Amino acid sequence: MVPVTIAEPAVRSYILYSGILALKVLGMAVLTGRVRFRKKVFANEEDTKRSKGIVKYDDPDVERVRRAHLNDLENIPVFWVLGALYLTTGPSSELATMLFRVYTAGRVLHTIVYAVKPLPQPARAIAWGIPYLINWYMGANVITHFMGAF
């Protein structure tokens, strides 16, 4: 196992982009709330009182943002795990930083083309697919690096 220390540029890069992604996930909850308030469509009766809204579970705009948030929750934690494990393989700092940067940019772009300003396919597929492939790349590197350890 390669020692992983905070002094390593790749580790600092991982921390930076992980922080950005964490804030992005938190921001999706705010974006969902914003769409709910704009449309006055809520999931709970008590939330309708102040804004004179309605309870509705299938508003297409709210559901689009919720699906984008769910997609983050399905993909970003995998990045955190695989990215941390990838650092133990001793990747070059330049490559690791590029992977972390492109992953983060792809996830932000995915939110934009999915939930903020929906664009026709293949925009969303590309914005989702590139980060997905980066996760596969890091995971495969981890496996092949440590396979010889057994």
N, C-alpha and C positions, 0 to 999 in steps of 0.2 A: 504494500500500500504506500502511496506517495503521501508524504506529510502535507497537510492542508493547513496553511496559516493565513492570518489576516494580512500578512505582509505581501502575499502573492497578489499580483494585479488581477489575475483571473478570479480570485476569491472576492476581492473588492468589487469587481464588475458584477459577479453573481449577486452580491448583497445589494448593490445599487438597483439592478434590474428586477430583483425579487421585491424590493421595496416599491418600485414603480408599479409592478403587477399587483401587489397587495392593495395599494391605493386605488388602482383601477377596479378591482373587485368591489371594494367598498363604495366607489363612485357609482357602480351599477345600481346599488340599492337607492341611492339618491336620484339617479336618472329614472328609475321605476316610479318612485314617489312623485317626481316632477310630472311625469306623463299622467299618472293617476289624478293629480290635482288639476292639471290643465283640462283634462276631460271630465273631471268630477265623477270618476268611476273608481270604486273602492272594493276591497275584499271583505271588509268588516262593517257591520251596521253602525257601530259607534263613530266610525270615521266619516260617515255621511252627514252627520248632524250639523257641523259647523259650516260646511261648504254647500249644503243642500244638494249633495250628490246622491248617487245610487250605488247599490251593491250589484256588481256585475263581474262574473268570472271569465268572460270570454271576449273582452274588448280586444280587437286585433292589434291596436297600437301598444297597449299595455303588455299583451302576451308576447309581442315581438321583442320588447325590451327584456321581459322576464326570460325568454328563451336565450337571448344573448348572455344574460347573467348566468343562467344555468350552464351554458356552453363554457363560460369562464370557469365555473366551479368544477366542471368535468375535466378541463384541460390544464389550468394553471397549477393546481397542486401536484399534478404529475411532473410538470416542469421543475417545481421546487425539489422534488425527490430526485429525479434524474439528473438535474443540474448539479445538485450537491454530490451525488455519487460520481458523476462525470469528473468533478474536480479531483477525486481521489485517483484518477487514472493518469494524472500528470499531463494534461493537454497543454499545448502552447497557449500562452496568455492571449495572443492575437486571435487564434481560432476560437477559443472559449468566449472571449469578449464579443467577437462577431456573432457567434451562435446566440448568446444571451441577448444581444442588441436586436438582431433580426427577429428572434422569437417575440420579444417585447413589442417591437414595431408591428409585427404581424397581428398580435392580439389586440393592440390598440386599433389598428386598421380594421380588423374584423368587427369590432364594436361599431366603428363609424359606418361601415357599409351595411351592417346588419340592423342596427338599432337607432342610429342618429340620422343618417341620410341613406336610406336603403338604395342600393344599386342593383341592377340586374346581374345574374350570374354571368360569367364565372368570378366576379369580384369577390364575393363572400367565400367561394370555394378556394380561391387562391390565398386569401387572407387567413383562412383556417388551415389550409393544407401545408403551407410552408412551415409554420410553427409545429404542426403535427409531425412532419418529417424530421424536424430538428429533434423533437423528443425521441423519435425512433432512432435517429443517429446516435444520440447520447446514450440511450439504453443499450444499443448494440455494442457501442464502445465499452461500456461498463462490463457487459457480459463477456466479450472477447478478452478484455484485459484481465479479468479475474478467473476466467475459465481454467487457465493453467495452474491456478492455486490449489486445485483439488487433484 
